[in-house]
Amino acid sequence: MHPPVLTIDERSNIEAGSWFSKLSQPLREAILSRAMVRRLADGAILSARGAEAQEWCGVARGAVRVSSVSLSGKQVTLTYVEPGTWFGDIALFDGMPRTHDAHAHGETTLLAVRRADFRNLLSLHVELYEALLRLNCRRLRLMFDAVEDLNTRPLSARLAKQILLLARSYGIEQDGEIRVGLQLAQEDIAQLLGASRQRVNQELKGFEREGALRIEPTRLVVLSKDKLLAIATR
């Protein structure tokens, strides 16, 4: 049996990733030559909190939901890793266990680089160290922004900002509307924001009345980015 390979669209997603596309061609080819294609069904677990890190991954299709469970048993979603994004390197650097659970959200295709191959890439390509350092600096800045927003901005502003980010990452533009391709229930959005589903539902209905978006059963449709931006900056 031949090993699975990326489709044209999946390879395009990887190569167009904002981080990966800035690497030199030799390094991009070296990474791709060591990566295995993994296809996961919706909800399949990729790694569990506390597990030993084995792989560094890039999302070629679908998404990966990074989450944890609080002491009270509440599910908390930190982020959805989008196509073109690489993740999982931190635990390979420090040797500590995984800090969160990771599950496929929708049918998902990954490129997975085993730990030994990851270390080999680092030993052969100093560029990779520098690129991953920049990547983690960006992650840290985004984390500080999220903490600041959580402590200083109302839910309506944080929700509008999150929808704009989802539209940028997963948006499919058609006839002046932007359909968020990532299927998220209101509970999923609430977990991202650390809020209740009821409060998120109230805010979304308010956005809908203002003509900023349309609510569909499993996705959102952005009708006006300008109106959402105005809400996000209130």
C-alpha positions, 0 to 999 in steps of 0.5 A: 500500500502506498503512503497517503499524499497531499492533494493539490489543495492541501499542499497549496494550503501548506505552502501558502501558510504565512510562516512556512512560505517565508522559509527558504526553499531548501528548508521547506523541501527538507521539512516536506521530505520528512513529513508523513501525511495523517488523515483524521476523522472529525473529533479524532484525538491527536494528542492528550494533555500530559502525553509525551510529545512525539510530533510536530504538525502542520495543518493541511486541511480542516482544523485542530481544536486545542482545549482543556478541561477545568477543575470543575469539568468545564470544556475550555477551547483555546484556539482552532489551528487553521490550515497552513499553521504548524504547531506542537514544537514547544513540547519538543523543545523543552521535553515537557508533556503536552499542555492541552488536548488536541482534536480534529475539528472536521475532516482534517489532514496533517503533515506530521514530523516525528521528534527525531526528524524534527531534531535532525532538521534543527541540527541541519538548518539553523534557519529553522531555530530562528524561524520558530523563535519568531513564530513563538514570539508572535504566539506570545504577543497574541496571548498577551493581546488575548489576556488584555482583551479578556480583562479590559474589553466587553464580550461584544467587542471580543466576540466581534474581534473573534468573528473577524479573525475567523472570517480572515482565516476561514472566510469564503467570500461570495456575493459580498458576503463572507461565509465562515467555513469553519463550522462552529456551534455557539457553544464552541464560540462561547468556549473560545471566549470564556463566556456562556452560550446564552450570553454569546447567543444574545450578542450574536442576535444583536449583531444580526439586528445591526446587519453585521452578520447572519446566523445559520445553524452551524456557521456565521455569515459576515454581512459587513466587516465594517460594522463588526470592526466598529463593534470590536473597537467600541 
